[in-house]
Amino acid sequence: MARWDTALHWTIRGLALACLLLFLYAVLAVNFPAFIGALEAGIVAYILLRVDVERHPPDVEEDMRVDDEEEPPTEADAQAMYPLTAAGIPLSIETRSRRARKRG
């Protein structure tokens, strides 16, 4: 088991290195087959990395949240207007009463 894990780790490292070297060669020499090889090596390395993470999930003992319940929205949250900017120009939304809309 440990031998398989070691082989998997070294395979992932080798494929990642091959991906890097093939990509650099493809960019410097403008070689399309090397670019395809870099993509393939990167994809296989990623798949093997996901297999390794599934076999050895991270140890999470407890929930990181402070409490399990969400705070109920308050009246201030409902009335809060958050500033919105577009290209440095502040945008705001004004709410008018129906009477003001009829007059204007």
N, C-alpha and C positions, 0 to 999 in steps of 0.2 A: 504494500500500500504506500509506504513512504517513498519507495523507489519510483513508483508510478508518478507520485506528486512531484518529485524532483525532476523526473524526465519531462513532465508537463511544464514546469516552470522554465526549464532551460529551452524547451521548444518555443514557448511564448517569447522568451528573450531573443532567441535566434531569429524568429520570424519578424519581430519588431525591428531588429537590426537590419535584416535583409530588406524590409520595407523602406527604412530610412536610406540605405545605400542605393537601392534601386531608384528611389524617388530623386535623390540628388543626381544620380547619373542621367536619369530621364530629363531633368531640368537643364543640366549643363550640356548634355550632348544632343538634346532635342530628339530623344529616342522614344517613340510611342510604345513599342513592345516592353521596354523597361518600365514605362509608366503603368501599363496593364499588370505587369508582374508585381509592382509595388502595391497596387490596389489589391491584388489577390493575396499577397503576403499579409497585408494589413487586415483584410477581412478574416482570414483564417486565424490570425493572432487574436483578433477580437472575439471570435467564436470560442476559441480555446480558453481565453480569459474568462468569458461568461461561464463556461463549464467549470472552471476552477472555483469561481465565486459561488456557484450553486453547490458544489461539493463541500466548501468550507465557508458557510455564511458568517458574517460578522457577529460578534457576541453583543447582543443588545439585551440588557437585563431588565431595564425599566423604561417607562415612557418619559420622554424628555420634557413634556409639557408640565406647567406648574400645577394646573388642575385639569380635571377631565371635562368640566362643564364650560361651555362658552358663555361669555357675559351677555346678558340680554341687551338689545339695543336700547339706549336711553333716548329721552326726548331731545337732548342736545345733539346726539348723532343724527337724528332725523332732520334737524334744522340746520346742520352744519353745511356750509358751502365751501367746498375745497377749491382753491385757486387753480385755474386752468390757463396755461399759456401756450401760444402757438407762435413760433419764431420770435420769442421774446415779447410778444404783445399779450398783455393780460386779457383774458376773456372772462366775462361774467354773465350770469343769467339773472335777470331781474324778474321777480314774480310780482305781478300787479293784481289788484283786485278786479273783479268783473266790471265794477262801475268805472274804474279808470280806463279799462279797455274800450268801453262803450263811448266814453267822452273823446278819446284820442283817436 
